[in-house]
Amino acid sequence: MSVSEPWASGRVAASVTLTSAATTKHGVRALTVIKKDGTEFDTGTIQSGQTSKTIFLPVGKQSTLTAVDFDGKTVGSIIVKVSGNKII
């Protein structure tokens, strides 16, 4: 991931790179950011063969970035937290 966007806005645009198998073999059709309280922060749809997607992450709060397939099942997820000027 790489980020850009003014930190003062409370969110950053994160460019997420997907493997070539993400949409073909694993059927990823969306990336969703879920805040720690369980509410959805952002969602972005993914097309077959797509290998990158920009999605917003909240600044200063832990969230989970989840890859979802066409049936709505979780393919994979990671916990992310944006603070200062980097993703940890």
N, C-alpha and C positions, 0 to 999 in steps of 0.2 A: 504494500500500500504506500501511496504517497499522498500528501495533503496540500491543499492550497485553499485560500479563502481567508478573509479577515477574522482573526480569532475573537475579536470583540463582538461578533455577531452571535456568539453562543453556539456556533456550529462550524464545521469545516467540511469542505468537499474532499472526499477521499477517493482516489483512483484505485480501484481493486482490480488486480490482474488474475484472471482465471486460467486454469490449465486448458489445453485443447480438448481434453476429455470431459471437462465439466458439463458442457451442454450436450455433447454427443453420447458419451458412455453413461454419465450419471444423471442426465436429464435436468440439469439446473435450469430453472425458468425465472427465478427471482432472487434478489438479495434483499433481505429485510434487516433493519436495525431496530432492536428491541431495547428500550431503556431498562435499567435495573428494576423499576417498579412494574415492569411487565407491559407497559404501553409501547405501541409502535412509534418510532421516531421518523423513519423513512423507508420507502420500498422502491426498488427499481426492477423493471422487467428485463430479462435477458433473452436474446434471440439465439436460435441454434447456430453454433459456430462462433459466437461472440466471445472474445477473450479479455475484454476489459469493460468496466462499468464505473461511472462516477456516482457515488452515493454520499449523503450527508451523515456525519457523526456528531453527537453532542460534545461540546467542550467541557472538560472538568468532571464528567460523569462516566461511570462504567456503563457499557452497553454490550450487547451481543450481536455480532454480525452473523446472520444465518443464511445459508444457501438452501433454497426450497425447490423441489421438483414440480412437475406438472400436476401431480396429485396432491400437492400441498404438504408433502412429507419432507422433513428436514434431511438434507443430504450431508451437511456438515455445518459446524458453527465454531466461532472463536469469540473470546471475550476481548474487548478492546477498551482502552481509555485514552482519551486525548487530553494532554495537559501540557502547559508551557508551550513549547514549539515542536513537539514530537509526539508520535504515537507510541505508547508503551504496552 
